[in-house]
Amino acid sequence: MGDTKDKIKRIYDALPHLNCGLCGFEGCGQFAKAVAEGRASPFGCRQDPWAGYRISQITGMRTPSVGFTHNVHQSLFTPRPKQPVSLGSLRAEVGTLSKRVENMIERINSLQGKEAIVMPRGDGTGPAGRGPGTGRGLGRGGGRGRMGGRSLGVGGECICPNCGYRTTHQRGTPCTQLRCPKCGSPMGR
């Protein structure tokens, strides 16, 4: 009895103590007891798959030397026996495949002639105002101007933040690159 309790404790210590129930038991303690009694596989923990290897060492079970074992249906990997193929069955299969290809080509050609596919702008792009770079600063620039700042348009004034001097904004030259003629500080918008 004492040996079983010790084994349960060592198995429980190898588990992640999450009590998630993914193993089919209510908690890690019940799973550890079931493994020690031989009612559950040591690889039942879904939170820590490596715990199965640690538990196998505790219980003395042999484990696979490489990776986890998977129950894969063997027929997927075994070659099928070659069945004799008749010339008639091959011709029939090629005939059905060629008909399918012809139907696909006809459908593609019929779609190319329809005017319903033409997009609003006629250039193959999506609905107006729905693409990248369209509308309210949501494009690649994020609403910033050419030089990285907020573009406030062609008109307006450049203003000195220190002395308040104002001058007409020059198109193509950011206000921050201009210096105030009175105090010499960079201008702003």
N, C-alpha and C positions, 0 to 999 in steps of 0.2 A: 504494500500500500504506500509506504514512504517513497519507494522508488518511482511509482507512478506520479505522485504529487511533485516530486523533484523534476521529472520529465515534463510535466505540464507547465511548471514554472519556467523551465528553460525554453520551451517552445513559445510560451507567452512572451518572454523577453526578446525573442527573435522577431516578433511581429511588430507592426508600426503603432499599435495601440489607438487606432482611429475608431474602432467599433462601428464601421460603416455598414456592415451587413452584406457586402457584395459577395462574401464567401458562402452565404447561405445560412449563416448562424447569426444570432443577435449581437454578438460581440466577439472580441478577440479571445477572451477567456474560454467561451464555449467552443470556439474553433480549436483552440489549443487542446482542450480536453478531448474533443472528437478525434483529433489527429493522434494523440497519445493512445487512445483506445483502439485506433485502427479503423474508425468509422468515416474518416475524411482523408483526402489526399493532402500531402504537405504543400502542394502547389495550388491550394485553393485561395490564397490571399491575392486579391486583385489590385490592392493598393501598392504592394511591394512584391513583385514576382520573384525577386531574388531571395525573399524570405523562404521560399520553398527549398532552395539549396541548403540554407542554414538549418532548417528544420530536418531535412533528410540526413544531415550529419548527426544531429541529435538523436534521431530515431534509429540510425544505422541502416537506413535504406540506401540502395544503390540508385544513383542518378545518372542521367545521360551525360556524357563527357562534353558535348558541344550543344549549346543552345537549349531551347525549350522543345518539347515534343508537341507536334501538332497532329491532329487527327484529320489527315487529308485523304480523300478517297483515292485509292491507288490507281483506278482506271484512268484518271486524268493524265498520268504520266507514262502509262504503258502504251506502246504502239498498238494500234488496232490491226487485226489481221487483214491483209489485203484481200479484197474481194475482187473476183474477176469482173472487169468492166466491159460491157459490150459497146460496140461502135454506135449502135442505135441509142443507147442511154446517154452517151456523151453528146451526140448530136441534139438530142432533146434538151439536155441541160444547157448547152450553148445557145440553142434557139430561144429558150425562156430568158436567159440572161441578156441576149441581144435585144429582145423585145422590151425588157425593163429599161435598158440604156436608151433605146429609141424614145420611149415614153418620157424619160427624164429630159432628154434633149428637146423634145417637143414642148414640154412645160416651160423650160428655160426660155426658148424662143418666143413662146406666147407671152411670157412676162416682160420681155424686152420691148415688145410693141405696145404695151398698154401705157396710156397717159397717166393712169392713177398712181404710178410709181414716182412720177416727177415730184421733186421736193419743192417747197415754197419758193426758194430762190433760184431754182432751176440748175443749180450747180452740184447736185448730189449730196448736199449737206442736209441736216435735220431741220425740224421746224424752226421758224424764225426766232432768234433770241435764245436758243437752247444750247448752243455749242460753247466751247471754251473761249474765253476772251470776250464774251458778249455780256454787256449789262453790268452796271453798278459795282464795279470793282471786284467781280468774282472770277476774273480771268487770271492769266499767268502773272500779271503785274500786281494784282491785288489792289488796284485803284491808285497805285503810285504813278507819278509822272515819269518822264523819260530819264531824268537824272536821279531817280530814287525818292524824291519828295512827292508831296501831294501836288498834283497839277491843278492850278486854279484858273486856267484858261489864258487866253491871249491878252485880255485887258487887265486893268488893275494897276496897283502901285507897289513899288518896293519901299519898305519902311525900315528905318533904323530903329532897333529896339532900345538903344541908349538915349539918343537925343530926339527921336521922333521925326527926323528929316524924311521927306517923301519925294519920290521921283517916279516917273512913268516907267512901267515894266517894259523891258525890251524882249521881244519874242526870241526864243532860242537861247537866252542867257538866264540861268537861274539867279534869283535875287541873292542867294547865299554866296555867289561868286563875286558880287559887287561889294565895294567898300563905300562907306558913308564919306562924302567929301568933307563933312564938318568934323567928325570925331574919329574916322578911320576904322570903325568896327564893321563887321559883316552885316549886310542888309538882310531883311526878312520880308515875308509877304504879309 
